Structures are given as structure tokens and as C-alpha cells.
Amino acid sequence: MALSSVQISNLALARIGILQGIDDLDEASDEARACSLHLDACRDDLLSAHDWPFARRTAGLGLVADDPENGWAYSYRLPSDCLVARTLGDGYAFKITSDASGGLLYANTNPATLIYTARVEDVALLPHDVAMLLASRLAMDIAPALARTDSVTDRAAQRFRTDLAAATTTRQNEPEQDAHREAEAISGRE
């Protein structure tokens, strides 16, 4: 069963001893405000911290300029949902930067195919164990403001570390997509 943002928030609250849940992230309560403030940042931080197979994407990058900066032959626009650039083609070196239009990747290869971790905004699309891990991560962040005791905050941090180890082990055992084959197929498109 997919978990919603409110369900993940209520799990986080319960993990720090607050059993009175929320009905909406926009309601006027300290609990809802804390969850709303931290949820998206916790989700993006969690996705960025590990190369999760479910969030891995492959994309051919759009060329922005030739000779954009000393030492780099090309610049490319990063996908708008890119949280972390993982690898470029067959392991080419690259540099991440940005301009007024968004993220840029500098490289010495053309064309360029990037494997990256994507932002998954809809938490209902997260695998169940990762949604539960997000609840633990959120609990760790909201505990100082809502629980106000070091022991609760420490327990939340320990729970997060335990859940992280379990989730990363589970996800590492998933069958790997052949990212190299996908990259070749995309770069071969005209």
C-alpha cells in the first residue's frame, strides 16, 4: 500500500511519541507546520544520499554551448528533476554548476548521457520500505522542535540509522537495470 504525505507525517509523529495525528499538512497545528516544513527537504535529502534504483534515471543531455569554460569543451542542461548526477557515459569526468536558467553540466564529451538520481515528488511512488524510512528521517528532524527532549531525538536518530541500513540492503538486492545499455540506446537516437 502506498503511503501519502499525511500518513508518513503521522508515522513520524508517532515515532516521537505524538499519537494525535494530523489530517492535513496545511492545518493550523505545530505538528502539521513542522511536518510541512521538513517533509520535502527530508525526501530530497534521503533520495540524494543513496543511489536508489527506483529513482535512477538516464537522459541524453541538451547541449547549451561549445567551449563554455576553460578546461571544458561542452556545457549541457541538467534535467529539471536531477538531484544528483551520478555518472556520465562511460565514466567521463564532469563538473556541475548552474546559471540563471538552471543546472549545468560541463564535460569533454558530445553527445552526453547522464545517469542521475531524480526527485520523486509524489511520495506515493516510493517503495514501502523507503516511505517508512522517510517517516524515520522526518521524525529525526521534527523531534527537537516537537518532542523537546534529547532522549527522544536520540532514539529517532537511531531508528533512522537502523531503517536506513535495512532499506539500502533491500534496494541493493533489487535486480539492476542495465544502465549502460539504456545509455547507449538513448545516445544512439537522432
C-alpha positions in Angstrom: 0.0 0.0 0.0 1.4 3.4 -1.0 1.7 5.9 1.8 0.6 9.6 1.5 2.4 12.6 2.8 0.0 12.8 5.7 0.4 9.1 6.6 4.2 9.5 6.5 3.9 12.6 8.7 1.7 10.7 11.2 4.1 7.8 11.4 6.9 10.3 12.1 4.9 12.0 14.8 4.1 8.6 16.4 7.8 7.7 16.3 8.5 10.7 18.6 5.6 9.9 20.9 2.9 12.2 19.4 -0.1 9.9 18.9 -2.6 12.7 18.0 -2.0 12.7 14.2 -2.8 15.4 11.6 -5.5 15.4 8.9 -3.7 17.7 6.6 -0.3 19.3 6.2 -1.9 22.7 5.9 -3.8 22.6 9.2 -3.0 25.1 11.9 -1.1 22.9 14.4 2.5 22.8 15.4 2.7 19.2 14.3 1.4 19.9 10.8 3.7 23.0 10.4 6.7 21.0 11.5 6.0 18.2 9.1 5.2 20.5 6.3 8.4 22.5 6.8 10.6 19.4 6.8 9.0 16.8 4.6 10.2 17.9 1.1 13.7 18.6 2.3 13.9 15.2 4.1 12.6 13.5 1.0 15.2 15.1 -1.3 18.0 14.6 1.2 17.1 10.9 1.5 16.9 10.4 -2.2 20.2 12.3 -2.7 22.1 10.3 -0.1 21.9 6.9 -1.9 21.8 5.7 -5.5 18.3 4.2 -5.2 17.4 2.1 -8.2 13.8 3.3 -8.2 14.9 6.9 -8.5 17.7 6.3 -11.1 17.1 7.9 -14.5 19.1 8.0 -17.7 18.9 11.0 -20.0 20.5 12.4 -23.1 21.5 15.9 -22.2 20.7 19.0 -24.3 23.8 20.9 -25.5 23.9 24.5 -24.2 27.3 25.7 -25.6 30.6 24.7 -27.1 33.7 25.8 -25.2 31.8 27.2 -22.2 34.7 27.4 -19.7 38.4 26.8 -19.7 39.1 23.1 -19.5 35.6 22.0 -20.6 34.6 21.6 -24.2 30.8 21.5 -23.8 28.0 22.5 -21.4 24.7 20.7 -21.1 21.4 21.5 -19.3 20.7 19.1 -16.4 17.2 17.5 -16.2 14.9 19.6 -14.1 14.3 16.6 -11.7 18.1 15.9 -11.2 19.0 15.8 -7.5 22.5 14.1 -8.0 24.4 13.5 -11.2 25.9 10.0 -10.8 27.8 9.1 -13.9 28.3 10.4 -17.4 28.5 8.0 -20.3 31.4 5.5 -19.8 32.7 7.3 -16.7 33.7 10.7 -18.3 34.7 13.5 -15.9 32.2 16.3 -15.4 31.6 19.4 -13.4 28.2 20.6 -12.1 27.4 24.3 -11.9 24.4 26.5 -12.8 23.2 29.6 -14.5 20.1 31.7 -14.4 18.2 29.0 -16.3 19.1 26.1 -14.0 21.7 23.3 -13.6 24.5 22.9 -16.0 27.0 20.0 -16.5 30.4 20.7 -18.1 32.1 17.8 -19.9 34.5 17.0 -22.7 32.2 14.6 -24.5 29.5 15.0 -27.1 26.8 13.7 -27.0 26.4 13.3 -23.3 24.2 10.7 -21.5 23.7 11.2 -17.8 22.7 8.6 -15.1 21.3 10.5 -12.2 19.1 10.4 -9.1 15.7 12.0 -9.8 13.5 13.9 -7.4 10.4 11.8 -6.8 7.9 14.4 -5.6 4.9 12.0 -5.2 5.7 10.1 -2.0 3.1 7.5 -3.0 5.6 6.4 -5.7 8.2 5.5 -3.1 8.7 1.8 -2.3 7.1 1.0 1.0 10.4 0.5 2.9 11.7 3.8 1.6 8.4 5.6 2.6 8.9 4.1 6.1 12.5 5.3 6.0 11.3 8.8 5.1 9.0 8.7 8.2 12.0 7.9 10.3 14.0 10.7 8.7 11.2 13.2 9.2 10.9 12.0 12.9 14.5 12.7 13.4 14.2 16.3 12.0 11.0 17.2 13.8 11.9 15.7 17.2 13.9 18.6 18.5 11.0 21.1 17.9 8.1 18.9 19.0 9.4 16.3 21.5 11.9 18.7 23.1 13.9 16.0 24.8 17.3 14.8 23.8 16.4 11.1 24.5 13.5 11.2 22.0 15.7 13.0 19.4 18.5 10.4 20.0 16.0 7.5 19.6 14.7 9.0 16.4 18.2 9.3 15.0 19.0 5.7 16.0 15.8 4.5 14.4 16.7 6.3 11.2 20.1 4.7 11.1 18.6 1.2 11.6 15.9 1.8 8.9 18.5 3.3 6.5 20.7 0.2 6.7 17.7 -2.1 6.2 16.3 -0.1 3.2 19.6 0.2 1.4 20.3 -3.5 1.8 16.8 -4.3 0.4 17.2 -1.9 -2.5 20.7 -3.1 -3.3 19.3 -6.6 -3.8 16.9 -5.4 -6.5 17.7 -6.5 -10.0 19.8 -3.9 -11.7 18.6 -2.2 -14.8 21.3 -2.3 -17.4 22.0 1.4 -17.3 24.9 1.1 -19.8 22.6 -0.5 -22.4 19.9 2.2 -21.7 22.6 4.9 -22.1 23.7 3.5 -25.4 20.2 3.3 -26.7 19.4 6.9 -25.8 22.7 8.3 -27.2 22.1 6.5 -30.4 18.8 8.3 -31.0 18.8 11.1 -33.5 
